[in-house]
Amino acid sequence: NDPAALERQMHEFLKTAFDGAAWPGIKVTRSLVEQHFPEFVQALWDTMKGPLPLGEDTFLSALEKLTTNSPSGRESRVASFFEAIRDVLFTTLPSTGARVGRAS
């Protein structure tokens, strides 16, 4: 029940989509969320049902567990979610080579 801790953990989780690099500016569309967010939610739910530290926030612990998986050991549904995010970016970038800023 700590919004600041949730924000920090979500930030850590999402930055692994770009291997720790800053997120470039992207437009998240409704179709991206509708098609791929359920995979992430199911992966998080399944992780929450597994072994987690006692006395800790279940949601934050599960999110941390998904965050700390190495790219080679990343949960396949999370990897698919991140791939969809990267695909949106790389299919919408202009071919000018212009620098893309970080989304907030």
PyMOL commands that set and color helices and strands:
alter all, ss='L'
color gray80, all
select helices_A, chain A and resi 3-18+30-48+58-68+71-73+76-92
alter helices_A, ss='H'
color red, helices_A
deselect
rebuild
show_as cartoon
